[in-house]
Amino acid sequence: MWTEYINAASIEQVTQILAQKGPAARIVAGGTDLILELERGTRAGIETMIDISRIPGLDRIRLDEDGAIHLGALVTHNHCAASKLLREKAYPLARAAWEVGAPQIRNRGTVAGNLITASPANDTITPLMAMNASVTLQSVRGVRQVKLVDFYTGVRKTVLQPDEMLVEISFQGLTAKQKGTFVKVALRRAQAISIINLAIVLTLNSATIQQASITLGAVAPTIVHAAEAEAYLEGKELSEEVIAQAAELAKNAAKPIDDIRSSADYRREMVRVFTMRGLKSLRDGQEQAGMPENPITLTGNPVTGRDSFSRSPLIHGSAIHAKINGKAYTFTSGFEKTLLRLLREEAGLIGTKEGCAEGECGACTVFLDGMAVMACMVPAPRADGADIITIEGLADGEQLHPVQEAFIQDGAVQCGYCTPGFLMSAAKLLEERPQPTRNEIEQAITGNLCRCTGYYKIVQAIEDASKIQAR
C-alpha cells in the first residue's frame, strides 16, 4: 500500500508532485478502482497517493457559450445521473452513469477515474466516445487535449503520462436535432460489470438519419465504433427492416472474448438484440424509459466547507484527526488501511461490517462528509478532517432512529450481518426523500446485499420508518 498520502489543494500542486515522484505517485479521487487494484496487487510500485477530492471547483458540470459541456475531474457518477443539464443534452452519459454500481459507489467514483482505468467494460467511456469527447491533460510541461478515441491504446492502457493529470472532459452537447441513448446488459440489475454496453447518437432531419454514432463496450480491447452500421443508417428512416439490418451490421463489429461473465457468441448476439432495441426506443421516443427522473443519490445533506485536513503529507505515524459520530478521534496507526479497517480496528467501532471488501455488498456503508459510501473503498487517510457517521451514531442517545425502530417492529433482520449497511442506506434515503416511493427505496438499497432472506420485510420496514419519521 501507500507510504505517503497527500491531500492536494490545487491542480498545480498535483502536477508538481507527479513531476517529482513519477510512476511512484498515483492520483486518487474516488478510489473505487484503485483501492481494489492495490489490494489485489495488480497495481504495484505506488508509494505516494495524491488525494484530489478536496480541490475546489473540480466537481462542476458546465455548458459553455458554444454548446460544449465540460466535466471537471471530480464529477462523480451521481453528479452525472442527477444533472438536469446532462439529462437534456447528454442523456447517454447520464444513463450510463446511473447504471454504474450503486449509490454509494456513484458518490465516490468519478467519470475521469472511469476513463483512466480504461477497462473496455467501463460504462461511461462508451457514450463519451459516441459523443466524440476529448480529455484535457495537464502537467508541469503544459496542457494538451486528446480525443477520447486516441486516448486508449489497449486494455487498461492509455496515453496518459506518469506526470499528467486528467483535469477535464469535454464534448458538444446534443442539439435539438440529435437523440441518443445508452444500453447495458449485465448479470443483475445493479452492481454488475457490463456483459456488453452500447451508446447510440443519431442526428436527424425530420425522420431521416443524417449521421449515426454507435459505440460498443466490452466486445473488444477498447471501445469500438460499429462503422458499417453507422454508414448504413445515413439517409434512412428507422423502419423495422432498417433497424434489423443495422443491428446485424453492429453485431459484425463486435470481436469479444469468452470470460466468466459471458461467452463470445452471447455477447455478439446481445449486441444485435440491444442495438435493435436501442434504435427502436429512439424511433418511438422511449429512450429514457426506466431512468428515474430524480435518481436516488444517498447524499441527503452533504457536509461542505470542511478544511481542517492536514496540508502536510501524511506518513506512518502521522496523526489522522477525524470526527466520528460527533466525537473527536486522533489516530496514529492505521495509516495504510482502508477506512473500514480504521473504524473497526483503530476506533473499535465494529458495527460497520466487512462483507466483500470490494464495494459489492454494502455491509460497510457509512456517511463520509454527509454522503453514503462504502468504507472498504476509501483510504484511511481520507478520514483526516472528515465528518463520519457509522451505525453506532445513528441513534440519538437512547432514542433509536426511525429505521432502527421499524426494522425491530417488522422483524426485518435474520442473521443481522448486512443490517448495519441497510440501516445506513435507509437513514440517508429518508434524509434525501422523507416520503420515498417503493421504487426509490429499491434504488436506495441496490448497493446492499442480503444473502439469507428476502427483501420484502426490509422494504416494508423502510416504508414504515418514513411514517414513524413523519409523526
C-alpha positions as CSV (number, residue, x, y, z in Angstrom):
1,M,0.0,0.0,0.0
2,W,1.0,3.7,0.1
3,T,3.7,5.1,2.3
4,E,2.8,8.7,1.8
5,Y,-0.6,10.4,1.5
6,I,-1.1,14.0,0.3
7,N,-4.3,15.9,0.4
8,A,-3.8,18.2,-2.5
9,A,-5.0,21.8,-2.5
10,S,-4.6,22.6,-6.2
11,I,-4.0,21.2,-9.7
12,E,-0.6,22.9,-9.7
13,Q,0.4,21.1,-6.5
14,V,-0.7,17.8,-8.0
15,T,1.3,18.2,-11.2
16,Q,4.4,19.3,-9.3
17,I,4.3,16.2,-7.1
18,L,3.7,14.0,-10.2
19,A,6.7,15.6,-11.9
20,Q,8.9,14.8,-8.8
21,K,7.6,11.3,-8.0
22,G,6.9,9.9,-11.5
23,P,5.3,6.5,-11.7
24,A,5.6,6.0,-7.9
25,A,2.8,8.5,-7.4
26,R,-0.9,7.9,-8.1
27,I,-3.8,10.3,-8.1
28,V,-6.9,9.1,-6.1
29,A,-10.3,10.8,-6.2
30,G,-13.0,8.2,-5.6
31,G,-10.6,5.3,-5.4
32,T,-13.2,2.7,-6.3
33,D,-11.0,1.1,-8.9
34,L,-7.6,2.0,-7.4
35,I,-8.2,0.5,-3.9
36,L,-9.1,-2.8,-5.5
37,E,-6.0,-2.8,-7.7
38,L,-3.7,-2.1,-4.7
39,E,-5.4,-4.7,-2.5
40,R,-5.1,-7.3,-5.2
41,G,-1.5,-6.4,-6.1
42,T,-2.3,-5.6,-9.7
43,R,-1.1,-2.0,-9.3
44,A,2.5,-2.2,-7.9
45,G,5.1,0.3,-7.0
46,I,2.7,3.1,-5.7
47,E,4.3,4.9,-2.8
48,T,2.6,8.3,-2.9
49,M,-1.1,8.8,-3.1
50,I,-2.3,12.2,-4.1
51,D,-5.9,12.8,-3.0
52,I,-7.6,15.4,-5.1
53,S,-11.1,15.0,-3.6
54,R,-10.9,18.3,-1.8
55,I,-9.6,20.6,-4.6
56,P,-12.3,23.2,-5.0
57,G,-14.2,23.6,-8.3
58,L,-13.3,20.3,-9.9
59,D,-16.8,18.8,-9.4
60,R,-18.5,21.3,-11.8
61,I,-20.6,20.4,-14.8
62,R,-20.9,23.4,-17.1
63,L,-22.2,24.4,-20.5
64,D,-20.2,27.0,-22.4
65,E,-21.4,29.6,-24.9
66,D,-20.5,27.3,-27.8
67,G,-22.7,24.4,-26.6
68,A,-19.8,22.4,-25.2
69,I,-20.2,20.5,-21.9
70,H,-17.3,20.4,-19.5
71,L,-16.9,17.9,-16.7
72,G,-14.3,18.5,-14.0
73,A,-12.0,15.8,-12.7
74,L,-14.1,15.3,-9.6
75,V,-17.5,15.0,-11.3
76,T,-18.9,11.7,-9.9
77,H,-21.3,9.3,-11.5
78,N,-24.1,10.6,-9.2
79,H,-23.4,14.1,-10.3
80,C,-24.0,13.0,-13.9
81,A,-27.0,10.9,-13.1
82,A,-28.7,13.7,-11.2
83,S,-27.7,16.5,-13.7
84,K,-30.7,18.1,-15.5
85,L,-28.2,19.6,-18.0
86,L,-26.9,16.1,-18.9
87,R,-30.4,14.6,-18.9
88,E,-31.3,17.2,-21.6
89,K,-28.1,17.5,-23.6
90,A,-26.1,14.3,-22.9
91,Y,-28.6,11.7,-21.9
92,P,-26.4,8.7,-22.9
93,L,-23.9,9.8,-20.3
94,A,-26.5,10.4,-17.6
95,R,-28.0,7.0,-18.2
96,A,-24.6,5.3,-18.2
97,A,-23.5,7.0,-15.0
98,W,-26.7,5.9,-13.3
99,E,-26.1,2.3,-14.4
100,V,-22.7,2.2,-12.6
101,G,-22.5,0.3,-9.4
102,A,-24.8,1.5,-6.6
103,P,-25.5,4.9,-5.0
104,Q,-22.6,4.5,-2.5
105,I,-20.1,3.8,-5.4
106,R,-21.5,6.5,-7.5
107,N,-21.0,9.0,-4.7
108,R,-17.2,8.4,-4.8
109,G,-16.4,7.1,-8.3
110,T,-15.6,9.8,-10.8
111,V,-16.1,9.8,-14.6
112,A,-12.4,10.8,-15.0
113,G,-11.4,7.7,-13.0
114,N,-13.6,5.5,-15.1
115,L,-11.9,6.8,-18.2
116,I,-8.4,6.3,-16.8
117,T,-9.0,2.8,-15.6
118,A,-9.6,2.0,-19.3
119,S,-11.5,-1.2,-19.0
120,P,-13.5,-1.8,-22.2
121,A,-16.4,-2.8,-19.9
122,N,-16.4,0.6,-18.1
123,D,-19.8,2.2,-18.8
124,T,-19.1,5.9,-19.2
125,I,-16.4,5.6,-21.9
126,T,-19.0,4.3,-24.5
127,P,-21.3,7.3,-24.5
128,L,-18.5,9.8,-24.3
129,M,-16.9,8.1,-27.3
130,A,-20.2,8.2,-29.2
131,M,-20.3,12.0,-28.5
132,N,-16.7,12.5,-29.7
133,A,-15.4,13.6,-26.3
134,S,-11.9,14.9,-25.6
135,V,-9.9,14.9,-22.4
136,T,-7.6,17.7,-21.2
137,L,-4.3,16.5,-19.7
138,Q,-2.1,18.8,-17.6
139,S,1.5,18.6,-16.3
140,V,4.2,21.0,-15.5
141,R,5.2,20.7,-19.1
142,G,1.9,22.2,-20.2
143,V,-1.6,21.3,-21.2
144,R,-2.8,19.1,-24.1
145,Q,-6.1,17.9,-25.4
146,V,-6.6,14.4,-26.6
147,K,-9.6,13.0,-28.4
148,L,-11.1,10.1,-26.4
149,V,-10.8,7.8,-29.4
150,D,-7.0,8.4,-29.4
151,F,-6.7,8.2,-25.6
152,Y,-6.7,4.4,-25.5
153,T,-4.0,2.1,-26.7
154,G,-5.3,-1.3,-25.4
155,V,-7.0,-3.0,-22.5
156,R,-6.4,-0.7,-19.4
157,K,-3.8,1.3,-21.4
158,T,-3.9,5.0,-22.2
159,V,-1.6,7.7,-23.5
160,L,-1.7,9.4,-20.0
161,Q,1.9,10.0,-18.9
162,P,3.0,9.5,-15.3
163,D,3.4,13.2,-14.8
164,E,0.0,14.1,-16.2
165,M,-3.4,14.7,-14.5
166,L,-6.7,14.4,-16.4
167,V,-8.3,17.7,-15.4
168,E,-11.4,17.9,-17.7
169,I,-13.6,16.0,-20.1
170,S,-15.4,18.0,-22.8
171,F,-17.8,17.3,-25.7
172,Q,-20.6,19.0,-27.6
173,G,-24.0,18.8,-26.1
174,L,-26.7,17.2,-28.2
175,T,-28.7,19.6,-30.3
176,A,-32.4,19.7,-30.9
177,K,-31.8,17.5,-34.0
178,Q,-30.0,14.8,-32.1
179,K,-31.2,12.0,-29.9
180,G,-29.2,9.4,-28.0
181,T,-29.3,6.5,-25.6
182,F,-27.2,4.0,-23.7
183,V,-28.0,0.3,-23.1
184,K,-26.2,-2.0,-20.7
185,V,-26.5,-5.8,-20.4
186,A,-25.3,-7.4,-17.1
187,L,-25.9,-10.4,-15.0
188,R,-28.1,-8.5,-12.5
189,R,-29.9,-5.2,-12.3
190,A,-27.3,-3.3,-10.2
191,Q,-23.7,-3.6,-9.0
192,A,-22.7,-5.6,-12.1
193,I,-20.0,-5.2,-14.8
194,S,-21.2,-5.0,-18.3
195,I,-21.5,-8.1,-20.4
196,I,-21.9,-5.6,-23.2
197,N,-22.9,-2.0,-23.4
198,L,-23.6,0.4,-26.3
199,A,-24.4,4.0,-27.0
200,I,-26.3,5.4,-29.9
201,V,-26.4,9.0,-31.0
202,L,-28.4,10.0,-34.1
203,T,-28.5,13.3,-36.0
204,L,-31.9,13.6,-37.6
205,N,-33.6,15.7,-40.3
206,S,-37.2,15.0,-39.5
207,A,-37.3,11.2,-39.6
208,T,-34.2,10.8,-41.8
209,I,-30.9,10.0,-40.2
210,Q,-28.2,12.4,-41.3
211,Q,-25.4,10.9,-39.1
212,A,-25.2,7.9,-36.7
213,S,-22.7,7.1,-34.0
214,I,-22.9,3.6,-32.5
215,T,-20.2,2.6,-30.0
216,L,-19.8,-0.8,-28.3
217,G,-18.2,-1.7,-25.0
218,A,-16.9,-5.0,-23.6
219,V,-16.7,-6.5,-27.0
220,A,-13.1,-5.6,-28.0
221,P,-9.9,-4.4,-26.3
222,T,-11.1,-0.8,-26.4
223,I,-14.5,0.8,-27.1
224,V,-15.2,0.5,-30.8
225,H,-17.5,2.1,-33.4
226,A,-19.9,-0.1,-35.4
227,A,-18.7,1.7,-38.5
228,E,-20.7,-0.4,-41.0
229,A,-23.9,0.1,-39.1
230,E,-23.2,3.9,-38.8
231,A,-22.7,4.2,-42.6
232,Y,-25.7,2.1,-43.4
233,L,-28.1,4.2,-41.3
234,E,-27.2,7.5,-43.0
235,G,-30.0,8.8,-45.3
236,K,-32.5,6.2,-44.0
237,E,-35.5,6.2,-41.7
238,L,-35.9,3.8,-38.8
239,S,-38.2,1.2,-40.4
240,E,-38.3,-2.3,-38.9
241,E,-36.2,-3.6,-41.8
242,V,-33.6,-0.8,-41.5
243,I,-33.3,-1.4,-37.7
244,A,-32.8,-5.2,-38.2
245,Q,-30.1,-4.7,-40.8
246,A,-28.3,-2.1,-38.8
247,A,-28.3,-4.4,-35.8
248,E,-26.8,-7.2,-37.8
249,L,-24.0,-4.9,-39.0
250,A,-23.4,-3.7,-35.4
251,K,-23.0,-7.4,-34.4
252,N,-20.3,-7.8,-37.0
253,A,-18.2,-5.1,-35.4
254,A,-18.1,-7.0,-32.1
255,K,-14.9,-9.1,-31.5
256,P,-15.5,-10.3,-28.0
257,I,-13.9,-13.0,-25.9
258,D,-15.2,-15.8,-23.7
259,D,-14.9,-15.0,-20.0
260,I,-16.5,-15.7,-16.6
261,R,-19.4,-13.3,-17.4
262,S,-20.3,-14.5,-20.9
263,S,-19.4,-16.4,-24.0
264,A,-18.3,-14.5,-27.1
265,D,-21.3,-15.8,-29.0
266,Y,-23.7,-14.5,-26.4
267,R,-22.0,-11.1,-26.4
268,R,-22.3,-10.8,-30.2
269,E,-26.0,-11.8,-30.1
270,M,-26.7,-9.3,-27.4
271,V,-25.0,-6.5,-29.5
272,R,-27.5,-7.3,-32.2
273,V,-30.5,-7.6,-29.9
274,F,-29.8,-4.4,-27.9
275,T,-28.8,-2.3,-30.9
276,M,-32.2,-3.2,-32.3
277,R,-33.9,-2.2,-29.0
278,G,-31.9,1.0,-28.7
279,L,-32.8,2.1,-32.2
280,K,-36.5,1.3,-31.7
281,S,-36.5,3.2,-28.4
282,L,-35.1,6.3,-30.2
283,R,-37.6,6.0,-33.0
284,D,-40.5,5.6,-30.6
285,G,-39.3,8.4,-28.2
286,Q,-38.9,5.8,-25.4
287,E,-35.1,6.1,-24.9
288,Q,-35.5,7.4,-21.3
289,A,-37.8,4.7,-20.2
290,G,-36.7,3.1,-16.9
291,M,-34.4,6.0,-16.0
292,P,-35.8,7.7,-12.8
293,E,-36.5,11.4,-13.2
294,N,-34.8,12.2,-9.9
295,P,-32.3,9.3,-9.2
296,I,-31.6,8.5,-5.6
297,T,-28.0,9.5,-4.7
298,L,-27.9,8.9,-0.9
299,T,-26.3,12.3,-0.4
300,G,-29.0,13.9,1.8
301,N,-27.4,16.9,3.3
302,P,-23.7,16.7,2.5
303,V,-21.2,18.3,4.9
304,T,-19.3,21.0,2.9
305,G,-16.7,23.6,3.6
306,R,-14.6,21.4,6.0
307,D,-11.0,22.5,5.6
308,S,-9.4,21.2,8.7
309,F,-7.5,18.4,7.0
310,S,-3.7,18.3,7.0
311,R,-1.9,20.2,4.3
312,S,1.3,18.3,5.1
313,P,2.0,14.8,3.7
314,L,0.8,12.0,5.9
315,I,3.1,9.2,6.6
316,H,3.3,6.3,9.0
317,G,2.9,7.7,12.5
318,S,1.2,10.9,11.3
319,A,-1.9,11.9,13.2
320,I,-5.2,11.4,11.5
321,H,-7.8,13.7,13.1
322,A,-11.5,12.8,12.4
323,K,-14.9,13.5,13.9
324,I,-16.8,10.2,14.2
325,N,-20.4,10.2,15.4
326,G,-19.8,13.7,16.8
327,K,-16.7,12.8,18.8
328,A,-13.1,13.8,18.0
329,Y,-10.7,10.9,17.3
330,T,-6.9,11.0,16.7
331,F,-5.3,8.0,15.1
332,T,-1.5,7.4,14.9
333,S,-1.9,4.0,13.4
334,G,-3.9,2.5,10.6
335,F,-2.5,4.9,8.0
336,E,-2.1,2.2,5.4
337,K,-5.5,0.7,5.9
338,T,-9.0,1.4,4.4
339,L,-11.5,3.5,6.2
340,L,-13.4,0.3,7.1
341,R,-10.4,-1.2,8.9
342,L,-9.6,2.1,10.5
343,L,-13.1,2.2,12.0
344,R,-13.1,-1.4,13.1
345,E,-9.5,-1.9,14.3
346,E,-8.3,1.5,15.4
347,A,-11.6,3.2,16.5
348,G,-13.2,-0.1,17.8
349,L,-16.4,0.7,16.0
350,I,-17.2,-2.8,14.9
351,G,-20.8,-2.2,13.9
352,T,-19.6,-1.4,10.4
353,K,-19.2,-4.9,8.8
354,E,-16.7,-6.3,6.3
355,G,-18.5,-8.5,3.9
356,C,-16.8,-8.5,0.5
357,A,-14.2,-5.7,1.0
358,E,-14.7,-5.0,-2.8
359,G,-17.6,-2.5,-2.7
360,E,-20.1,-5.1,-3.7
361,C,-22.2,-5.9,-0.6
362,G,-22.8,-2.6,1.2
363,A,-22.3,-4.0,4.7
364,C,-19.6,-1.3,5.3
365,T,-21.8,1.7,4.4
366,V,-21.0,4.8,6.4
367,F,-21.6,8.5,5.9
368,L,-18.4,10.4,4.9
369,D,-18.9,14.2,4.9
370,G,-22.6,13.6,4.7
371,M,-22.7,11.1,1.8
372,A,-23.2,7.3,2.0
373,V,-20.1,5.5,0.8
374,M,-18.6,2.0,1.0
375,A,-15.9,2.3,3.7
376,C,-13.9,-0.5,2.2
377,M,-13.3,1.7,-0.9
378,V,-12.0,4.7,1.0
379,P,-8.3,5.1,2.0
380,A,-8.0,5.6,5.8
381,P,-6.0,8.9,5.5
382,R,-9.1,10.4,3.8
383,A,-10.6,10.4,7.2
384,D,-8.3,13.3,8.2
385,G,-10.5,16.3,8.8
386,A,-13.6,14.4,7.8
387,D,-17.0,14.1,9.4
388,I,-18.0,10.4,9.6
389,I,-21.2,8.7,10.9
390,T,-21.3,5.0,11.5
391,I,-24.1,2.7,12.6
392,E,-23.1,3.5,16.2
393,G,-24.0,7.1,15.7
394,L,-27.4,6.6,14.0
395,A,-29.5,6.7,17.2
396,D,-29.9,9.9,19.2
397,G,-28.7,8.8,22.6
398,E,-31.3,6.3,23.8
399,Q,-33.7,7.2,21.1
400,L,-33.5,4.9,18.1
401,H,-33.5,6.2,14.6
402,P,-36.9,5.6,12.9
403,V,-35.4,3.0,10.6
404,Q,-34.0,1.1,13.6
405,E,-37.4,1.2,15.2
406,A,-39.1,-0.1,12.0
407,F,-36.5,-2.9,11.5
408,I,-37.3,-4.2,15.0
409,Q,-41.0,-3.7,14.6
410,D,-41.2,-5.5,11.3
411,G,-38.6,-8.2,12.0
412,A,-36.6,-7.0,9.0
413,V,-33.5,-9.0,10.0
414,Q,-32.3,-12.5,10.0
415,C,-28.6,-13.2,10.7
416,G,-28.1,-9.4,11.1
417,Y,-24.7,-9.2,9.3
418,C,-26.0,-7.0,6.5
419,T,-28.3,-5.0,8.7
420,P,-26.0,-2.1,9.6
421,G,-25.5,-1.3,5.9
422,F,-29.2,-1.4,5.2
423,L,-29.9,0.8,8.1
424,M,-27.4,3.4,7.0
425,S,-28.7,3.4,3.4
426,A,-32.3,3.7,4.6
427,A,-31.5,6.5,7.0
428,K,-29.7,8.5,4.3
429,L,-32.7,7.8,1.9
430,L,-35.1,9.3,4.4
431,E,-32.9,12.3,4.8
432,E,-33.0,12.7,1.0
433,R,-36.6,11.7,0.4
434,P,-38.7,11.8,3.6
435,Q,-41.6,10.0,1.9
436,P,-39.9,7.7,-0.7
437,T,-41.8,5.6,-3.2
438,R,-41.2,1.9,-3.3
439,N,-39.1,2.4,-6.4
440,E,-37.0,4.9,-4.6
441,I,-36.5,2.5,-1.7
442,E,-35.4,-0.2,-4.2
443,Q,-32.9,2.3,-5.8
444,A,-31.5,3.2,-2.4
445,I,-30.7,-0.4,-1.4
446,T,-29.3,-1.6,-4.7
447,G,-25.8,-1.5,-3.1
448,N,-26.8,-3.6,-0.1
449,L,-27.0,-7.4,-0.4
450,C,-28.7,-9.8,2.0
451,R,-27.8,-13.4,1.4
452,C,-30.0,-15.2,4.0
453,T,-33.5,-13.8,3.5
454,G,-35.6,-11.8,1.1
455,Y,-36.0,-8.0,0.8
456,Y,-39.8,-7.8,1.5
457,K,-39.5,-7.1,5.2
458,I,-36.6,-4.7,4.7
459,V,-38.6,-2.7,2.1
460,Q,-41.6,-2.7,4.4
461,A,-39.6,-1.5,7.3
462,I,-38.2,1.4,5.3
463,E,-41.8,2.4,4.3
464,D,-42.9,2.2,7.9
465,A,-39.8,4.2,9.0
466,S,-40.9,7.1,6.8
467,K,-44.3,7.0,8.6
468,I,-42.6,7.0,12.0
469,Q,-40.4,9.9,11.0
470,A,-43.4,11.9,9.9
471,R,-45.1,11.7,13.3
